[in-house]
Amino acid sequence: MNKLFLNHLAMFCLLALSACGDGKTTEQWEIKRGMNLSHWLSQNGRSQTGVERYAHVSEKDFATIAAAGFDHVRLPIDEKELWTEDGQKIPYTFGLLHQAIEWCKKYDLRVLVDLHIIRSHHFNSEAENTLFTEESSQQILLNLWRDLSDELKQYPNHFMAYELMNEPVAAEHDQWNQLVARMVTQIREQEPERKLFIGSNRWQGLDYLKYLEVPANDPNLVISFHYYEPFLITHYKASWMPDMQIPFEVNYPGELFKQSDLDQLSAEQKDDLAWTLGNFDIDFMDERISIAVQRAKELGLPLYCGEFGCIYPNMPAEVRENWFRDVVAVFEKYDIPYTVWDYKGTFKVFEADNTPTNSYILKTLTGK
């Protein structure tokens, strides 16, 4: 053999080894548009077994999400859905988790596994949470991530990522920052290069990102925020929110309502909604979302919007369309990947029969 041939052969072998011989891949974690697959392994209300859970989410749903133009799924999971009260994994629902992951692989969807609700913490039950006051609750959370890492470390880093916890609500910001450090340490014992998504304290809100601190010198962290502003538009007449039950219609863009509308309300309601007087448009969204852009730059990490959406069918179609148009335009401006909330829930983008609730909104979300 001549020397030139041997050099080419050696280079080919090195490339082959770097691509697959050591079990790693040269592919990168890359996402742009995603769908929250909610109310299945999280906030479910269904039995642990039976046809009802299967009927809610099946292979057809993953095919629908991919065909629509989304490239990843954010998959919320709850402690009570996958673990018994004494910390034992539930084989049936862990089986569903693996099945969902396999369907993502089949339809070329990346997957972000989001630990959404745990027994010691719910984002809407601040007074009842024990996560930030009891060490035993924190140890249970670390055990959950030990179990998840054991189960999921087999999947490639370019295909799967983790979100440490959804919408933390701690009394002190540093309580969350310290717990973040412990969770990252726990996961890094087995998975040093897995992408980990981390939001700020207080519901992953924009105004609290300045308090978020993350472990230094870890390039595989991603800053996540949620966007539901203005709240009166996105949660208009939400059944679980008494202060959103108002007797007049709202508008976007422009003034959400008139002063004369506000005058119809009780003094308490007026105080709750006084902040919503004024003009709300794409410039308002740009100014707000740029807070997250700046904080991510300061931390030197990528940025992601894990949730945004507008309630359906409470909101008139035109207002809902206008809101989605503007928020997606701002995401595009700053090149922020996003995952819409949600698939078939209260903010649904698709009906139960897999048809879109609004074709214009679906096109806006996917760019197709």
C-alpha beads as a LAMMPS data file, in Angstrom:
LAMMPS data file: protein, C-alpha beads

368 atoms
367 bonds

1 atom types
1 bond types

-500.0 500.0 xlo xhi
-500.0 500.0 ylo yhi
-500.0 500.0 zlo zhi

Masses

1 110.0

Atoms # bond

1 1 1 0.000 0.000 0.000
2 1 1 1.269 3.482 -0.709
3 1 1 1.658 6.118 1.975
4 1 1 -1.181 8.319 0.660
5 1 1 -3.660 5.422 0.856
6 1 1 -2.564 4.574 4.409
7 1 1 -3.023 8.206 5.460
8 1 1 -6.561 8.251 4.038
9 1 1 -7.342 4.936 5.714
10 1 1 -6.108 6.197 9.079
11 1 1 -8.189 9.370 8.763
12 1 1 -11.305 7.356 7.888
13 1 1 -10.814 5.132 10.940
14 1 1 -10.420 8.126 13.232
15 1 1 -13.591 9.710 11.900
16 1 1 -15.509 6.475 12.288
17 1 1 -14.345 6.061 15.867
18 1 1 -15.228 9.633 16.774
19 1 1 -18.714 9.227 15.319
20 1 1 -19.736 5.881 16.750
21 1 1 -16.925 3.662 17.979
22 1 1 -17.026 5.011 21.559
23 1 1 -20.819 5.115 21.771
24 1 1 -20.964 8.887 21.297
25 1 1 -22.343 10.907 18.429
26 1 1 -21.208 14.027 16.654
27 1 1 -24.826 15.216 16.375
28 1 1 -25.828 18.245 18.436
29 1 1 -28.891 19.099 20.512
30 1 1 -30.746 21.469 18.191
31 1 1 -34.380 22.545 18.541
32 1 1 -36.560 25.409 17.323
33 1 1 -40.305 24.727 17.624
34 1 1 -41.884 22.347 20.113
35 1 1 -45.136 21.134 21.632
36 1 1 -45.973 20.571 25.309
37 1 1 -47.559 17.131 25.593
38 1 1 -49.475 17.917 28.769
39 1 1 -52.123 16.141 30.862
40 1 1 -50.865 12.636 30.187
41 1 1 -47.962 11.779 32.487
42 1 1 -48.607 15.020 34.354
43 1 1 -51.773 16.704 35.697
44 1 1 -53.594 13.649 34.500
45 1 1 -56.550 12.694 36.658
46 1 1 -56.757 9.354 34.896
47 1 1 -56.256 5.894 36.281
48 1 1 -52.776 4.381 36.278
49 1 1 -53.885 1.731 33.821
50 1 1 -56.613 1.215 31.274
51 1 1 -57.666 2.337 27.850
52 1 1 -58.456 5.928 28.884
53 1 1 -54.810 6.856 29.301
54 1 1 -53.894 5.148 26.044
55 1 1 -56.748 6.930 24.269
56 1 1 -55.527 10.340 25.414
57 1 1 -52.072 10.006 23.835
58 1 1 -51.046 7.472 21.211
59 1 1 -48.547 7.089 18.397
60 1 1 -50.875 9.095 16.154
61 1 1 -50.283 12.183 18.287
62 1 1 -46.528 12.078 17.810
63 1 1 -47.054 11.634 14.076
64 1 1 -49.405 14.634 14.071
65 1 1 -46.958 16.842 15.974
66 1 1 -44.100 15.961 13.623
67 1 1 -46.167 16.324 10.459
68 1 1 -47.337 19.768 11.566
69 1 1 -43.721 20.969 11.610
70 1 1 -42.657 20.776 15.257
71 1 1 -39.185 19.383 15.957
72 1 1 -39.422 18.459 19.633
73 1 1 -41.759 17.594 22.482
74 1 1 -41.615 18.905 26.029
75 1 1 -42.913 15.969 28.041
76 1 1 -44.126 16.940 31.542
77 1 1 -44.050 14.133 34.119
78 1 1 -45.307 14.106 37.727
79 1 1 -43.916 12.245 40.695
80 1 1 -47.293 10.722 41.585
81 1 1 -47.709 9.392 38.051
82 1 1 -44.366 7.540 37.958
83 1 1 -43.507 6.799 41.601
84 1 1 -45.455 5.378 44.524
85 1 1 -45.592 7.333 47.788
86 1 1 -42.754 5.217 49.180
87 1 1 -40.521 6.073 46.221
88 1 1 -40.888 2.929 44.111
89 1 1 -40.999 3.305 40.345
90 1 1 -44.326 2.376 38.750
91 1 1 -43.481 -0.004 35.874
92 1 1 -46.627 0.773 33.868
93 1 1 -46.108 4.523 33.608
94 1 1 -42.348 4.248 33.224
95 1 1 -43.214 1.948 30.328
96 1 1 -45.379 4.704 28.846
97 1 1 -42.503 7.161 29.231
98 1 1 -40.185 4.866 27.279
99 1 1 -42.910 4.277 24.688
100 1 1 -43.295 8.029 24.199
101 1 1 -39.540 8.354 23.779
102 1 1 -39.542 5.608 21.149
103 1 1 -42.334 7.371 19.263
104 1 1 -40.280 10.569 19.356
105 1 1 -37.373 8.663 17.823
106 1 1 -39.621 7.169 15.151
107 1 1 -40.925 10.582 14.056
108 1 1 -37.612 12.437 14.399
109 1 1 -38.723 14.503 17.396
110 1 1 -36.292 15.429 20.122
111 1 1 -37.642 15.210 23.664
112 1 1 -37.285 17.406 26.752
113 1 1 -38.292 15.476 29.883
114 1 1 -39.755 18.009 32.322
115 1 1 -40.194 17.096 35.997
116 1 1 -43.401 19.065 36.340
117 1 1 -45.038 18.455 39.735
118 1 1 -43.700 16.605 42.776
119 1 1 -45.537 15.722 45.961
120 1 1 -43.690 18.360 47.988
121 1 1 -44.117 21.163 45.449
122 1 1 -46.897 22.456 43.207
123 1 1 -46.573 25.785 41.423
124 1 1 -50.152 26.742 42.395
125 1 1 -49.968 25.653 46.057
126 1 1 -47.205 27.788 47.508
127 1 1 -48.495 27.642 51.094
128 1 1 -48.607 23.833 51.087
129 1 1 -45.154 23.202 49.642
130 1 1 -42.468 21.624 51.822
131 1 1 -39.700 21.347 49.235
132 1 1 -37.846 24.455 50.380
133 1 1 -38.366 23.944 54.105
134 1 1 -37.663 20.246 54.657
135 1 1 -34.411 18.455 53.824
136 1 1 -36.290 15.158 53.473
137 1 1 -38.336 16.634 50.609
138 1 1 -35.192 17.797 48.860
139 1 1 -33.610 14.369 49.224
140 1 1 -36.675 12.786 47.634
141 1 1 -36.333 15.164 44.685
142 1 1 -32.672 14.201 44.291
143 1 1 -33.702 10.534 44.405
144 1 1 -36.203 11.154 41.599
145 1 1 -33.428 12.529 39.430
146 1 1 -31.199 9.592 40.332
147 1 1 -33.950 7.249 39.126
148 1 1 -34.611 9.260 35.976
149 1 1 -30.935 9.412 35.124
150 1 1 -30.654 5.635 35.639
151 1 1 -33.595 5.109 33.282
152 1 1 -32.800 7.663 30.610
153 1 1 -29.015 7.875 30.397
154 1 1 -29.168 5.296 27.601
155 1 1 -30.614 7.904 25.228
156 1 1 -28.212 10.140 23.246
157 1 1 -27.530 13.685 24.388
158 1 1 -28.462 15.096 20.985
159 1 1 -31.906 13.478 21.272
160 1 1 -32.948 14.055 24.891
161 1 1 -32.612 16.803 27.497
162 1 1 -33.952 17.308 31.043
163 1 1 -35.760 20.174 32.750
164 1 1 -34.925 20.143 36.461
165 1 1 -38.334 21.275 37.725
166 1 1 -41.279 23.265 36.458
167 1 1 -42.064 26.739 37.848
168 1 1 -40.376 26.659 41.269
169 1 1 -41.916 28.818 43.974
170 1 1 -39.497 29.393 46.851
171 1 1 -39.810 32.067 49.530
172 1 1 -36.181 33.060 48.957
173 1 1 -34.462 32.985 45.578
174 1 1 -31.300 31.473 47.015
175 1 1 -33.289 28.455 48.233
176 1 1 -33.945 27.600 44.599
177 1 1 -30.396 28.392 43.494
178 1 1 -28.962 26.035 46.114
179 1 1 -31.344 23.258 45.104
180 1 1 -30.441 23.765 41.439
181 1 1 -26.770 23.194 42.317
182 1 1 -27.637 19.962 44.137
183 1 1 -29.747 18.628 41.258
184 1 1 -27.082 19.442 38.683
185 1 1 -24.475 17.676 40.822
186 1 1 -26.751 14.636 41.142
187 1 1 -27.301 14.331 37.394
188 1 1 -23.696 15.086 36.471
189 1 1 -22.536 12.002 38.396
190 1 1 -23.796 9.891 35.492
191 1 1 -24.418 12.374 32.682
192 1 1 -21.761 15.075 32.388
193 1 1 -22.924 16.321 28.975
194 1 1 -26.720 16.083 29.147
195 1 1 -28.474 19.390 28.393
196 1 1 -30.200 20.623 31.561
197 1 1 -32.900 23.293 31.352
198 1 1 -33.240 25.620 34.344
199 1 1 -35.823 28.324 35.031
200 1 1 -35.899 31.088 37.610
201 1 1 -37.706 31.060 40.916
202 1 1 -41.304 32.346 40.975
203 1 1 -42.904 30.493 38.078
204 1 1 -39.982 30.981 35.682
205 1 1 -41.060 34.600 35.348
206 1 1 -39.073 37.219 33.500
207 1 1 -38.730 39.602 36.436
208 1 1 -37.007 36.955 38.572
209 1 1 -34.335 35.848 36.109
210 1 1 -31.950 38.419 37.578
211 1 1 -31.902 36.357 40.783
212 1 1 -31.149 33.053 39.072
213 1 1 -27.684 31.632 39.620
214 1 1 -26.473 28.410 38.028
215 1 1 -23.335 26.280 38.460
216 1 1 -20.336 27.867 36.777
217 1 1 -18.330 26.371 33.920
218 1 1 -21.080 24.056 32.721
219 1 1 -21.752 24.738 29.021
220 1 1 -24.593 22.208 28.899
221 1 1 -27.098 24.330 30.799
222 1 1 -29.998 26.185 29.159
223 1 1 -31.972 29.073 30.685
224 1 1 -35.732 28.558 30.424
225 1 1 -38.537 31.075 30.920
226 1 1 -42.337 31.042 30.532
227 1 1 -44.351 33.740 28.816
228 1 1 -48.059 34.402 29.392
229 1 1 -48.247 38.187 29.100
230 1 1 -50.470 40.090 29.262
231 1 1 -52.037 37.599 31.672
232 1 1 -55.553 38.920 31.133
233 1 1 -55.318 37.850 27.492
234 1 1 -53.726 34.438 27.983
235 1 1 -55.867 33.416 30.996
236 1 1 -59.117 35.203 30.150
237 1 1 -61.953 33.621 32.175
238 1 1 -59.740 30.688 33.210
239 1 1 -61.958 28.527 35.422
240 1 1 -59.307 28.108 38.132
241 1 1 -58.637 31.879 38.457
242 1 1 -61.407 33.939 40.127
243 1 1 -59.766 37.280 39.271
244 1 1 -59.962 36.433 35.551
245 1 1 -63.775 36.174 35.655
246 1 1 -64.627 39.584 34.209
247 1 1 -67.898 40.667 32.538
248 1 1 -66.413 42.367 29.473
249 1 1 -64.407 41.332 26.421
250 1 1 -60.716 42.103 26.040
251 1 1 -58.667 43.120 23.048
252 1 1 -55.132 42.725 21.690
253 1 1 -53.163 44.636 20.394
254 1 1 -53.864 48.037 21.907
255 1 1 -55.827 48.730 25.058
256 1 1 -57.029 45.489 26.607
257 1 1 -60.215 47.222 27.762
258 1 1 -61.590 50.669 28.541
259 1 1 -61.669 52.533 31.828
260 1 1 -65.458 52.352 31.607
261 1 1 -65.157 48.533 31.672
262 1 1 -62.992 48.666 34.750
263 1 1 -65.573 50.852 36.480
264 1 1 -68.033 47.926 36.371
265 1 1 -65.893 45.916 38.775
266 1 1 -65.619 45.768 42.529
267 1 1 -62.897 47.751 44.284
268 1 1 -60.879 44.552 44.809
269 1 1 -61.134 43.570 41.149
270 1 1 -60.119 47.075 40.095
271 1 1 -56.972 46.818 42.205
272 1 1 -56.163 43.405 40.700
273 1 1 -56.547 44.649 37.123
274 1 1 -55.300 48.236 37.362
275 1 1 -51.905 47.188 35.951
276 1 1 -53.585 46.093 32.708
277 1 1 -54.565 49.641 31.726
278 1 1 -52.458 50.967 28.871
279 1 1 -51.215 49.801 25.491
280 1 1 -50.066 46.231 24.863
281 1 1 -48.498 45.272 21.550
282 1 1 -45.425 43.687 19.987
283 1 1 -43.202 46.447 21.384
284 1 1 -44.394 45.569 24.885
285 1 1 -43.575 41.904 24.223
286 1 1 -40.160 42.780 22.822
287 1 1 -39.274 44.863 25.874
288 1 1 -40.364 42.101 28.251
289 1 1 -38.738 39.164 26.478
290 1 1 -35.499 41.096 26.033
291 1 1 -35.105 40.785 29.831
292 1 1 -34.548 37.050 29.322
293 1 1 -32.283 37.655 26.346
294 1 1 -30.051 39.932 28.408
295 1 1 -29.882 37.580 31.403
296 1 1 -28.934 34.623 29.192
297 1 1 -26.146 36.731 27.686
298 1 1 -24.894 37.619 31.164
299 1 1 -24.779 33.933 32.097
300 1 1 -23.269 32.979 28.739
301 1 1 -25.922 30.318 28.129
302 1 1 -28.606 29.541 25.523
303 1 1 -32.198 30.702 26.079
304 1 1 -35.473 28.813 25.680
305 1 1 -39.167 29.525 26.210
306 1 1 -40.632 26.346 27.670
307 1 1 -44.237 27.542 27.864
308 1 1 -46.387 30.174 26.221
309 1 1 -49.973 30.040 25.064
310 1 1 -53.424 31.587 25.025
311 1 1 -56.518 29.959 26.512
312 1 1 -59.049 28.300 24.195
313 1 1 -61.925 28.763 23.407
314 1 1 -62.489 31.675 25.818
315 1 1 -60.593 34.149 23.683
316 1 1 -61.986 35.372 20.327
317 1 1 -60.045 33.867 17.413
318 1 1 -58.767 37.202 16.093
319 1 1 -57.348 38.271 19.450
320 1 1 -55.726 34.872 19.933
321 1 1 -54.222 35.004 16.438
322 1 1 -52.821 38.488 17.025
323 1 1 -51.228 37.436 20.300
324 1 1 -49.530 34.356 18.817
325 1 1 -48.366 36.327 15.777
326 1 1 -46.548 38.890 17.896
327 1 1 -44.979 36.608 20.476
328 1 1 -43.615 34.238 17.824
329 1 1 -42.242 37.222 15.890
330 1 1 -40.280 38.294 18.980
331 1 1 -38.976 34.752 19.496
332 1 1 -37.858 34.707 15.880
333 1 1 -36.182 38.102 16.241
334 1 1 -34.011 36.847 19.106
335 1 1 -33.667 33.290 17.763
336 1 1 -35.313 31.791 20.865
337 1 1 -36.461 28.154 20.576
338 1 1 -39.900 27.614 22.072
339 1 1 -42.522 25.076 23.096
340 1 1 -46.173 26.060 22.960
341 1 1 -48.569 25.213 25.783
342 1 1 -50.277 22.996 24.905
343 1 1 -51.298 20.100 22.694
344 1 1 -54.910 19.221 23.629
345 1 1 -55.423 20.869 27.019
346 1 1 -57.087 24.133 28.043
347 1 1 -54.711 26.112 25.787
348 1 1 -54.907 23.526 23.042
349 1 1 -53.477 23.894 19.559
350 1 1 -55.136 20.641 18.427
351 1 1 -58.609 19.208 18.948
352 1 1 -59.219 15.675 20.210
353 1 1 -59.454 14.447 16.607
354 1 1 -55.970 15.859 15.799
355 1 1 -57.286 18.755 13.722
356 1 1 -55.905 22.236 14.537
357 1 1 -58.003 24.588 16.639
358 1 1 -56.859 27.425 14.365
359 1 1 -54.954 26.933 11.112
360 1 1 -53.470 30.438 11.171
361 1 1 -52.028 29.901 14.647
362 1 1 -50.602 26.508 13.697
363 1 1 -48.916 28.054 10.641
364 1 1 -47.549 30.851 12.823
365 1 1 -46.095 28.359 15.266
366 1 1 -44.498 26.063 12.702
367 1 1 -43.614 28.435 9.880
368 1 1 -45.234 26.058 7.383

Bonds

1 1 1 2
2 1 2 3
3 1 3 4
4 1 4 5
5 1 5 6
6 1 6 7
7 1 7 8
8 1 8 9
9 1 9 10
10 1 10 11
11 1 11 12
12 1 12 13
13 1 13 14
14 1 14 15
15 1 15 16
16 1 16 17
17 1 17 18
18 1 18 19
19 1 19 20
20 1 20 21
21 1 21 22
22 1 22 23
23 1 23 24
24 1 24 25
25 1 25 26
26 1 26 27
27 1 27 28
28 1 28 29
29 1 29 30
30 1 30 31
31 1 31 32
32 1 32 33
33 1 33 34
34 1 34 35
35 1 35 36
36 1 36 37
37 1 37 38
38 1 38 39
39 1 39 40
40 1 40 41
41 1 41 42
42 1 42 43
43 1 43 44
44 1 44 45
45 1 45 46
46 1 46 47
47 1 47 48
48 1 48 49
49 1 49 50
50 1 50 51
51 1 51 52
52 1 52 53
53 1 53 54
54 1 54 55
55 1 55 56
56 1 56 57
57 1 57 58
58 1 58 59
59 1 59 60
60 1 60 61
61 1 61 62
62 1 62 63
63 1 63 64
64 1 64 65
65 1 65 66
66 1 66 67
67 1 67 68
68 1 68 69
69 1 69 70
70 1 70 71
71 1 71 72
72 1 72 73
73 1 73 74
74 1 74 75
75 1 75 76
76 1 76 77
77 1 77 78
78 1 78 79
79 1 79 80
80 1 80 81
81 1 81 82
82 1 82 83
83 1 83 84
84 1 84 85
85 1 85 86
86 1 86 87
87 1 87 88
88 1 88 89
89 1 89 90
90 1 90 91
91 1 91 92
92 1 92 93
93 1 93 94
94 1 94 95
95 1 95 96
96 1 96 97
97 1 97 98
98 1 98 99
99 1 99 100
100 1 100 101
101 1 101 102
102 1 102 103
103 1 103 104
104 1 104 105
105 1 105 106
106 1 106 107
107 1 107 108
108 1 108 109
109 1 109 110
110 1 110 111
111 1 111 112
112 1 112 113
113 1 113 114
114 1 114 115
115 1 115 116
116 1 116 117
117 1 117 118
118 1 118 119
119 1 119 120
120 1 120 121
121 1 121 122
122 1 122 123
123 1 123 124
124 1 124 125
125 1 125 126
126 1 126 127
127 1 127 128
128 1 128 129
129 1 129 130
130 1 130 131
131 1 131 132
132 1 132 133
133 1 133 134
134 1 134 135
135 1 135 136
136 1 136 137
137 1 137 138
138 1 138 139
139 1 139 140
140 1 140 141
141 1 141 142
142 1 142 143
143 1 143 144
144 1 144 145
145 1 145 146
146 1 146 147
147 1 147 148
148 1 148 149
149 1 149 150
150 1 150 151
151 1 151 152
152 1 152 153
153 1 153 154
154 1 154 155
155 1 155 156
156 1 156 157
157 1 157 158
158 1 158 159
159 1 159 160
160 1 160 161
161 1 161 162
162 1 162 163
163 1 163 164
164 1 164 165
165 1 165 166
166 1 166 167
167 1 167 168
168 1 168 169
169 1 169 170
170 1 170 171
171 1 171 172
172 1 172 173
173 1 173 174
174 1 174 175
175 1 175 176
176 1 176 177
177 1 177 178
178 1 178 179
179 1 179 180
180 1 180 181
181 1 181 182
182 1 182 183
183 1 183 184
184 1 184 185
185 1 185 186
186 1 186 187
187 1 187 188
188 1 188 189
189 1 189 190
190 1 190 191
191 1 191 192
192 1 192 193
193 1 193 194
194 1 194 195
195 1 195 196
196 1 196 197
197 1 197 198
198 1 198 199
199 1 199 200
200 1 200 201
201 1 201 202
202 1 202 203
203 1 203 204
204 1 204 205
205 1 205 206
206 1 206 207
207 1 207 208
208 1 208 209
209 1 209 210
210 1 210 211
211 1 211 212
212 1 212 213
213 1 213 214
214 1 214 215
215 1 215 216
216 1 216 217
217 1 217 218
218 1 218 219
219 1 219 220
220 1 220 221
221 1 221 222
222 1 222 223
223 1 223 224
224 1 224 225
225 1 225 226
226 1 226 227
227 1 227 228
228 1 228 229
229 1 229 230
230 1 230 231
231 1 231 232
232 1 232 233
233 1 233 234
234 1 234 235
235 1 235 236
236 1 236 237
237 1 237 238
238 1 238 239
239 1 239 240
240 1 240 241
241 1 241 242
242 1 242 243
243 1 243 244
244 1 244 245
245 1 245 246
246 1 246 247
247 1 247 248
248 1 248 249
249 1 249 250
250 1 250 251
251 1 251 252
252 1 252 253
253 1 253 254
254 1 254 255
255 1 255 256
256 1 256 257
257 1 257 258
258 1 258 259
259 1 259 260
260 1 260 261
261 1 261 262
262 1 262 263
263 1 263 264
264 1 264 265
265 1 265 266
266 1 266 267
267 1 267 268
268 1 268 269
269 1 269 270
270 1 270 271
271 1 271 272
272 1 272 273
273 1 273 274
274 1 274 275
275 1 275 276
276 1 276 277
277 1 277 278
278 1 278 279
279 1 279 280
280 1 280 281
281 1 281 282
282 1 282 283
283 1 283 284
284 1 284 285
285 1 285 286
286 1 286 287
287 1 287 288
288 1 288 289
289 1 289 290
290 1 290 291
291 1 291 292
292 1 292 293
293 1 293 294
294 1 294 295
295 1 295 296
296 1 296 297
297 1 297 298
298 1 298 299
299 1 299 300
300 1 300 301
301 1 301 302
302 1 302 303
303 1 303 304
304 1 304 305
305 1 305 306
306 1 306 307
307 1 307 308
308 1 308 309
309 1 309 310
310 1 310 311
311 1 311 312
312 1 312 313
313 1 313 314
314 1 314 315
315 1 315 316
316 1 316 317
317 1 317 318
318 1 318 319
319 1 319 320
320 1 320 321
321 1 321 322
322 1 322 323
323 1 323 324
324 1 324 325
325 1 325 326
326 1 326 327
327 1 327 328
328 1 328 329
329 1 329 330
330 1 330 331
331 1 331 332
332 1 332 333
333 1 333 334
334 1 334 335
335 1 335 336
336 1 336 337
337 1 337 338
338 1 338 339
339 1 339 340
340 1 340 341
341 1 341 342
342 1 342 343
343 1 343 344
344 1 344 345
345 1 345 346
346 1 346 347
347 1 347 348
348 1 348 349
349 1 349 350
350 1 350 351
351 1 351 352
352 1 352 353
353 1 353 354
354 1 354 355
355 1 355 356
356 1 356 357
357 1 357 358
358 1 358 359
359 1 359 360
360 1 360 361
361 1 361 362
362 1 362 363
363 1 363 364
364 1 364 365
365 1 365 366
366 1 366 367
367 1 367 368
